[in-house]
Structures are given as C-alpha cells and as structure tokens.
Amino acid sequence: MQRTYPLPEGDGLDRHVNDILIFRSKDDIARTSEILSEHGLSSVGFEAIETRCSDSNTMHTIEEMIPNYDYISFSSRECVRCVREHIPSAAFTKKRVLASGPSTANMLIAAGIDVAYAPDRGGIRSIIDWLSRMEPSTLLIIGSDASDNDISELVLKGFTVTEVVSHITIERDLVIPERYLREARYALFFSPSEVRAFRRSIRDILTEPIDGISAVCIGASTYVELTGLFRNVYMAGSNSIDGMVEILKGDITGQE
C-alpha cells in the first residue's frame, strides 16, 4: 500500500510513504507520531507497554541515596518523569548527571537538572564505556524493573554502583490487525519490553523471521531482542528519534 502526502517544498523525502508501526507507551506514541508527521511520515501506534512510577516511599529512598553518589545516571525519559514528580531538581545540584540519550538529556535540562554527559547512541552501554575512562567513583543508576545492565566492568575498575527502580514496565497484550503487518514498511521499537509484547501478539499469525517489515530500534539490548524476529533490523545511528527518521527516509546509516 502506498499513500501520498503533501510535503514542504524542497523536502527530499519520497512522496509515497508507507505506514510505520510504533510500539511504545501511550504517551510516547503520541510524541513519536507527532515527530514523524513533521517529516511527512504516516504512523499507526500500538500501546505495547504501560509504565507505573514506583511508590512514594521508594522515591523517598532514592532521594535519600542521591547525596552518597558522585554520578547519577538516568536510563530513560520515563525515569526522568517519575523522578521529577517526586524529587526536587535541587537534589541533583553538584552531582554529575548522565543521560542515556539526547531526548532523556533534554527532559532533564527542561526539569532544571544539568547534564554532564549524554551519548548520541548506545544508551547505558555508552555511559559505562565513558565512565570506565574516569577515576573510580560512585554511580547511582535510575532505571526500571526491566533493566538488564552489565555493570561488572565498572565494579572491576573500583566503582561502587547501585541500581534503583523508578518505575515498573508492564507488557500489554496487543491485537494487531493482520493488514498492518502486510502493508507497513517499518516497525519502531524503543525497548526490549516492546519487542516481547509484539512477539507474543504475532506468534500465531506470522512465521519468523518477518520479511516484509524492517524493524528500526534504539539501543543495543533492543537490537539483540529483535534479532531473529525480523529479517532486516536497523539500530539508529543516534540514540534518538532523529536517528530513526534518517533510516525511515531511506538513508540507512544505522547498524544492520
């Protein structure tokens, strides 16, 4: 299926754009769809995950832990959202705050929190690589219950590392009309949890690996989760929606 969209003069994007499937949380689907629309890209969203912030007691414990660490790392925008609702920005003063990517960094800055480092790609893996070149120190990772970070490298170098949960991720049951799986050109994934929800939804519909749709993702762990499910999997060259857009435009610069 092809659809034609009016695009701004001078836009180099092909004027025949197939649908893109987005698998995210409800709020993030709206944000991603809006960005894609600005590039003339049509999308359909499926609520693959739901996130819930940790209870106030847990967040209070996290706030009490912050003074004991030199580095504070945020694993996602959702971590920032949950922390922002419970912990004042002043708690991070004089701390070296690290963000998993540009969008997480922007959200921290908007909350009044200075960011010392945010990689363009690689997420927490890039943060670990960056820290491994520093003198051993203390690191608090603010993540989710679905985090599977390998921090052994830092521990072996003498770092003290603690990982705390700011929110839990619930994988939802999806119902995806088969026509979308036939007609779409790309499927976007931002976390392994979304891939797992998608995998369960199509296990009785399609035989792996999927040929007709290319998967585009952010982050190495999501890339690994997609391997074997789709024949073509691309990891964005930057850890942001902008990196995905480059691929969706046909400028395949990500890792295949």
C-alpha positions as CSV (number, residue, x, y, z in Angstrom):
1,M,0.0,0.0,0.0
2,Q,1.2,3.5,-0.8
3,R,-0.2,6.8,0.3
4,T,0.6,10.3,-1.0
5,Y,1.2,13.2,1.4
6,P,1.8,16.9,0.7
7,L,5.3,17.7,1.8
8,P,7.0,21.1,2.2
9,E,8.9,22.4,-0.9
10,G,12.4,21.2,-1.0
11,D,11.8,18.2,1.2
12,G,13.9,15.3,-0.2
13,L,11.7,12.6,1.2
14,D,9.9,10.4,-1.3
15,R,6.3,11.5,-1.6
16,H,4.9,7.9,-1.4
17,V,5.2,6.9,2.2
18,N,4.0,3.6,3.7
19,D,2.7,3.3,7.2
20,I,5.0,2.9,10.1
21,L,4.1,0.9,13.2
22,I,5.0,2.4,16.6
23,F,5.3,0.2,19.6
24,R,5.6,2.3,22.8
25,S,3.6,3.5,25.8
26,K,0.5,5.6,25.1
27,D,2.1,9.0,25.8
28,D,5.2,8.2,23.9
29,I,3.2,7.0,20.9
30,A,1.6,10.5,20.6
31,R,5.0,12.2,20.8
32,T,6.7,9.9,18.3
33,S,3.8,10.2,15.9
34,E,3.9,13.9,16.0
35,I,7.6,14.0,15.2
36,L,7.2,11.6,12.3
37,S,4.3,13.6,11.0
38,E,6.5,16.7,10.9
39,H,8.7,14.7,8.4
40,G,5.7,13.7,6.3
41,L,5.6,10.1,7.7
42,S,2.4,8.3,8.4
43,S,2.3,6.1,11.5
44,V,0.0,3.8,13.5
45,G,0.6,3.3,17.2
46,F,0.1,0.3,19.4
47,E,0.3,0.5,23.2
48,A,2.9,-2.3,23.8
49,I,3.8,-1.2,27.3
50,E,2.5,0.6,30.3
51,T,4.7,2.2,32.9
52,R,3.9,3.0,36.5
53,C,6.1,5.1,38.8
54,S,7.4,3.5,42.0
55,D,5.5,4.3,45.1
56,S,6.3,7.5,47.1
57,N,8.3,5.5,49.8
58,T,10.6,4.1,47.1
59,M,11.1,7.5,45.6
60,H,11.9,9.0,49.0
61,T,14.5,6.3,49.5
62,I,16.1,7.2,46.1
63,E,16.1,10.9,47.2
64,E,18.0,9.9,50.4
65,M,20.5,7.9,48.4
66,I,21.5,10.7,46.0
67,P,23.9,12.6,48.3
68,N,26.0,9.4,48.6
69,Y,26.9,9.2,44.9
70,D,29.1,11.3,42.6
71,Y,27.4,10.2,39.4
72,I,23.6,9.8,38.8
73,S,22.5,8.1,35.6
74,F,19.0,8.2,34.1
75,S,18.2,5.3,31.8
76,S,15.2,6.8,30.0
77,R,12.7,9.7,29.7
78,E,10.3,7.7,31.9
79,C,12.9,7.6,34.7
80,V,13.1,11.4,34.5
81,R,9.3,11.8,34.5
82,C,8.9,9.7,37.7
83,V,11.8,11.4,39.5
84,R,10.5,14.8,38.5
85,E,7.2,14.1,40.1
86,H,8.7,13.2,43.5
87,I,12.2,14.6,43.9
88,P,13.2,18.3,43.6
89,S,15.8,19.3,41.0
90,A,17.9,20.8,43.8
91,A,18.7,17.3,45.0
92,F,21.0,16.9,41.9
93,T,23.0,20.1,42.5
94,K,26.7,19.4,42.4
95,K,26.1,15.9,41.0
96,R,27.4,14.7,37.6
97,V,24.2,13.7,36.0
98,L,24.3,11.3,33.0
99,A,21.5,10.6,30.5
100,S,21.0,7.6,28.2
101,G,20.5,9.7,25.1
102,P,19.6,13.2,23.7
103,S,15.9,13.1,24.5
104,T,16.5,12.0,28.1
105,A,19.1,14.8,28.4
106,N,16.6,17.4,27.0
107,M,14.0,16.3,29.5
108,L,16.4,16.6,32.4
109,I,17.5,20.1,31.3
110,A,13.9,21.1,31.0
111,A,13.4,20.0,34.6
112,G,16.3,22.2,35.7
113,I,18.9,19.5,36.0
114,D,22.3,20.0,34.4
115,V,23.6,17.1,32.3
116,A,27.3,16.2,32.3
117,Y,27.2,13.6,29.6
118,A,24.7,12.1,27.2
119,P,25.8,9.8,24.3
120,D,24.2,10.1,20.9
121,R,23.8,6.3,20.7
122,G,24.4,3.2,22.9
123,G,22.4,4.2,25.9
124,I,23.7,2.9,29.3
125,R,26.4,0.9,27.5
126,S,28.0,4.1,26.2
127,I,27.7,5.6,29.7
128,I,29.5,2.7,31.1
129,D,32.2,3.0,28.5
130,W,32.6,6.7,29.2
131,L,32.8,6.2,33.0
132,S,35.4,3.4,32.6
133,R,37.9,6.1,31.5
134,M,37.3,8.0,34.7
135,E,38.8,7.5,38.1
136,P,36.8,5.0,40.2
137,S,33.9,6.7,41.9
138,T,30.3,6.1,42.9
139,L,27.4,5.7,40.5
140,L,23.6,5.5,41.1
141,I,21.6,4.2,38.1
142,I,18.0,5.2,38.0
143,G,16.2,2.7,35.8
144,S,13.2,0.4,35.5
145,D,12.4,-3.1,36.7
146,A,13.2,-4.3,33.2
147,S,16.8,-3.1,33.3
148,D,19.5,-5.7,32.5
149,N,22.6,-3.5,32.6
150,D,26.0,-5.2,32.8
151,I,27.9,-3.1,35.3
152,S,30.6,-5.7,36.0
153,E,33.2,-3.6,34.1
154,L,32.8,-0.6,36.4
155,V,32.8,-2.7,39.5
156,L,36.0,-4.4,38.5
157,K,37.6,-0.9,37.9
158,G,36.7,0.0,41.5
159,F,33.4,1.8,41.1
160,T,30.6,1.5,43.6
161,V,27.4,1.0,41.6
162,T,23.8,0.8,42.8
163,E,20.8,0.5,40.5
164,V,17.3,1.6,41.7
165,V,13.9,1.3,40.1
166,S,12.0,4.4,39.4
167,H,9.1,2.7,37.6
168,I,7.8,-0.7,36.6
169,T,7.1,-1.7,33.0
170,I,4.0,-3.8,32.2
171,E,4.0,-5.6,28.8
172,R,0.5,-5.3,27.3
173,D,-1.4,-7.8,25.2
174,L,-1.6,-6.5,21.7
175,V,-4.1,-7.1,19.0
176,I,-2.6,-6.1,15.6
177,P,-4.8,-6.3,12.6
178,E,-3.1,-8.6,10.1
179,R,-3.4,-6.0,7.3
180,Y,-1.0,-3.7,9.2
181,L,1.6,-6.5,9.2
182,R,1.1,-6.9,5.4
183,E,1.1,-3.2,4.5
184,A,3.5,-1.5,6.8
185,R,7.1,-0.9,5.8
186,Y,8.7,-0.2,9.2
187,A,8.1,-1.1,12.8
188,L,9.7,1.1,15.6
189,F,10.9,-0.3,18.9
190,F,12.4,1.6,21.8
191,S,12.9,-1.2,24.4
192,P,13.1,-5.0,24.7
193,S,9.8,-5.0,26.6
194,E,8.0,-3.6,23.5
195,V,9.6,-6.3,21.3
196,R,8.5,-9.0,23.7
197,A,4.9,-7.7,23.7
198,F,5.0,-7.7,19.8
199,R,6.4,-11.2,19.6
200,R,3.6,-12.6,21.7
201,S,1.0,-10.9,19.6
202,I,2.1,-12.3,16.3
203,R,3.3,-15.8,17.2
204,D,0.1,-17.3,15.8
205,I,-0.1,-15.0,12.7
206,L,3.3,-15.0,11.1
207,T,6.3,-17.3,10.7
208,E,9.6,-15.8,11.9
209,P,11.6,-14.1,10.6
210,I,9.3,-11.4,9.3
211,D,10.3,-10.4,5.7
212,G,8.0,-7.5,4.7
213,I,8.7,-5.1,7.5
214,S,12.1,-3.7,8.6
215,A,12.5,-3.2,12.3
216,V,14.1,0.1,13.5
217,C,15.3,0.4,17.1
218,I,17.2,2.4,19.6
219,G,19.7,0.7,21.9
220,A,21.8,-2.4,21.7
221,S,19.6,-4.6,24.0
222,T,16.5,-3.9,21.9
223,Y,18.6,-4.7,18.8
224,V,19.5,-8.1,20.3
225,E,15.9,-8.8,21.2
226,L,14.8,-8.2,17.6
227,T,17.4,-10.4,16.1
228,G,15.8,-13.5,14.5
229,L,12.3,-11.9,14.7
230,F,12.7,-9.6,11.7
231,R,14.9,-10.4,8.7
232,N,16.0,-6.7,8.5
233,V,16.8,-4.9,11.8
234,Y,18.4,-1.5,12.0
235,M,19.7,0.3,15.1
236,A,19.6,4.1,14.8
237,G,22.9,5.8,14.4
238,S,22.0,8.2,17.3
239,N,20.1,7.2,20.4
240,S,17.1,9.3,19.4
241,I,14.0,9.5,17.2
242,D,16.1,11.7,14.8
243,G,18.4,8.7,14.2
244,M,15.3,6.6,13.4
245,V,14.0,9.3,11.0
246,E,17.2,9.0,9.0
247,I,16.5,5.4,8.4
248,L,12.9,5.9,7.6
249,K,13.8,8.4,5.0
250,G,15.8,5.7,3.3
251,D,19.2,6.9,4.4
252,I,20.2,3.7,6.0
253,T,23.1,4.8,8.3
254,G,22.3,2.7,11.3
255,Q,23.7,-0.7,12.3
256,E,22.2,-3.6,10.3
